[in-house]
Structure formats: structure tokens, C-alpha cells
Amino acid sequence: MKYIEWRDELESYLTDLNEDERKKVLSYYAEMYADRRDAGLTEEEAVSEFGPPYDAAKKVKEDAESDDGAERQPEHRSTGTFEASGPVDSLEIAGALGKVFVHFYDGDKVTAQYPEDGLLDYKVKEAGGKVMITHKNVKFRDLRAVKKVMADLNVFIPKESVPDCRIELSAGNLTLGGGTYGNLQITVEGGALTAGRLTCSDAKIINDAGAVKIESVICHRLSVEANAGSLSVGEICGSTAELKINAGKADIRGVDCKRVEAAVSMGKLDLRLCGAREDYDVDVKCILSGCNIEPSSSGRERSIKAEVSLGRMSVSFER
Amino acid sequence: MDTQLKKGLLDVCVLSALADGESYGYKIISDLKGMIDISESTLYPILRRLENTGALETFTRQHGGRLRRYYLLTAVGRERLSAYKKDLEEMVSIYKKLFEGAK
């Protein structure tokens, strides 16, 4: 593993720490890495001695929690484990609460470690290559209690497999490891979702009212729906991107697609397209709002089509 | 080794690695090698805890074109180290009596 990959993965597990603490951890490892290289180790050797990023993140947090005293984990917390009996081509995580991590690993089976706390019970069902991890309903007044018994749900997917993945996050934090999925559908009702570099055939991302941050998506067809909340994607590579911004804020960069379609009802869309203005046919309709780009068409290879009703759209280009 | 026991011992090891003056992460680990196995991921929370409880302070200094973080014992840290030493001596003498007395 390259150091930069190791570091990025570590960072993805540290999203619940504050900025300051996260920087401290990262600069600590950056220094350790540099010192190891100075001592004559290769990149591979230096990184392998750090161990898996997930374990490093866990150690950082375990200690942070026991320092706080009050945030100590309750003693009755227990976890269940699950191991798929065969290959899995479809994975569904529904109604997740608390902290959820989806990682790719070197093993050959889909496995899961899930909390069993009475309040935070997950149920895992497996049938015909489909694994469903569902969370039983929690009443709103129980949420405070849920926070107290919060335990991590960890799902491990073999690196080699490409399962379809449907994830529905109700609250809490979800970290989706970068990797290759089949069809990917993510619905974030609330809470925060952080994802690494996702490669998949088709992807549909719906943000109802959460905070979504995705490093990059490589897929054939991407559809994004931002109903409220904030959404940011660092890089999109594919043939078609459909972006529907009903309200809220979306910041989408590095869009390298043949066809981009956007509909902005309210809210704000910041779009950064790969290439130059001259590479695109532009078909933009603004009804009661502003957009910084004028329509033009002459049969170019790439196109952007947008309808902006009440919101704002700003488009810029990068080479 | 019992984890609780090891945790306390690791604190002493790190404090003593700083007893002769400031040091930095990689050097602390190298100095302790052969005595006790300590990895980067284990060291980080220890340094953080010692810093948060005022046993050590940190500063950065240029080293070969990059910044390196140095750790330095405070008066609190020195006090804690000598308290640990006293505790250990006491413990050793108890063990000695226990096991040598049994012979």
C-alpha cells in the first residue's frame, strides 16, 4: 500500500474528531513515515509497520474516549458477528444509526460486526447471495439512549468482489471505504456520510438532509439528488451525470462526463467541469434565478443541460 | 502481559526515554526497541495523554526541510517519573520477599 493511500484511509476513519485533533494525528504519522524513509526503509516497509489504518484510528479514539471519562462505553455493550456462507452479490444496509464503516479487505467473505445492545440491535439476514443488515426502528425519544450505547457497525467486503450495495443512513456517521461496487445506491436521511474513491457501474446518491462528502465516483451513470443538506463530490468520471438539486447545497468538482444534466429547483449548485467552455454544448434555462453561463450549441462531443428555477447555478471549467 | 500493567509500564518507558532531554517520535520508538515492543499507533495515544495531563510539552523544529515535533518533560512529568520509580522499587522489594522468601 502506498503511504498516501494509507493516510487517506486513516483520515476517512477520523471524521468524527475535530479538525485540530485530526491534523495532529495526520502530522504525527507523516513525520513517522518521513523518519522511517530517512532510516532507509522502502515505502512498502514503512507503511506495513504502521498496521491497518482502521486499527490505528481505533487506538487514537479509544484513548480519546477514556480520557473524557463521561464518554466511557457502557459495560453491557456486546457485539454479534456474521460471516456470509458464500459469495454475496448484493448488500443492503438499511436504517443505519450510530457509526457505520464499510471497508474492503483481503479476505474472501462478506463479514460484519454489529452491536447488540437492545436499542441498537441490527439483524443480519442472508438469502441467495443477498445480505441484508437492517436496524430495528428506534423511536425518536430513544435517540439519546442510542447515543450512549453507540457501538460501531463494521462491514467488511472482499476486495475482489463487486456486490451491489444499497445503503440507507438514518442518523450517525457512515464511512464507506473506497473500492469497486456493482450498482450503488445510497440514501442519507440524516447524519453524515463520508466515502472514498468509489468505482461502480451505476450510482444513485440521494441526500435528504444530511452531509455527504465523496472523494470520487467513477461510474457509467451517476444520479445525484440533493433534497436538503450539503453534498460535495471531488471528482466524477463517467458518461452521464444527472444532478437534481431541490434545496440545499451541492459542490461538485472535477466532472469528466459526456453528458451533464442538472435541475436546480432551489438551493445552490457549484459545478466544475473538466475541459474548456468550447468543449461543451450548453442548454441552460433560467426561470427566476441566475446562472453564469450562456446557451450555445454546435454539436460538440460534450453537453451540459440545465434548468434552474429558483436556485443558483455556477459553472466553471478546469483543464 | 496484562494490558493494564503494560499500559502503566509504557507510560514509564516513554517518560524515561525523555528523561535525558527532548526527543521525537521515531527516536523514542528506536530507543525503547529491545526493551519493550511499542508501535507507532500505541505511542500516539500515550504521548497525547501525557501531553494532556501536563507531563510533557511539545514544540516543532526544522529538520532536513521539514518540521519535526519534539517532546520535552515538564516538572510534572519528572515528578511522575520519580513517583513511578518509587512505586516500582516498592513493588520489586515486595516481589523479592514473596518469591525469595518462598524458596
Chai-1 contact restraints between the chains, C-beta under 6 A:
chainA,res_idxA,chainB,res_idxB,connection_type,confidence,min_distance_angstrom,max_distance_angstrom,comment,restraint_id
A,Y28,B,Y44,contact,1.0,0.0,6.0,A-B,restraint_1
A,E31,B,R68,contact,1.0,0.0,6.0,A-B,restraint_2
A,M32,B,G25,contact,1.0,0.0,6.0,A-B,restraint_3
A,M32,B,Y26,contact,1.0,0.0,6.0,A-B,restraint_4
A,M32,B,E40,contact,1.0,0.0,6.0,A-B,restraint_5
A,D35,B,Y26,contact,1.0,0.0,6.0,A-B,restraint_6
A,F50,B,E40,contact,1.0,0.0,6.0,A-B,restraint_7
A,G51,B,S41,contact,1.0,0.0,6.0,A-B,restraint_8
A,A56,B,S41,contact,1.0,0.0,6.0,A-B,restraint_9
A,K59,B,S41,contact,1.0,0.0,6.0,A-B,restraint_10
A,K59,B,P45,contact,1.0,0.0,6.0,A-B,restraint_11
A,D63,B,P45,contact,1.0,0.0,6.0,A-B,restraint_12
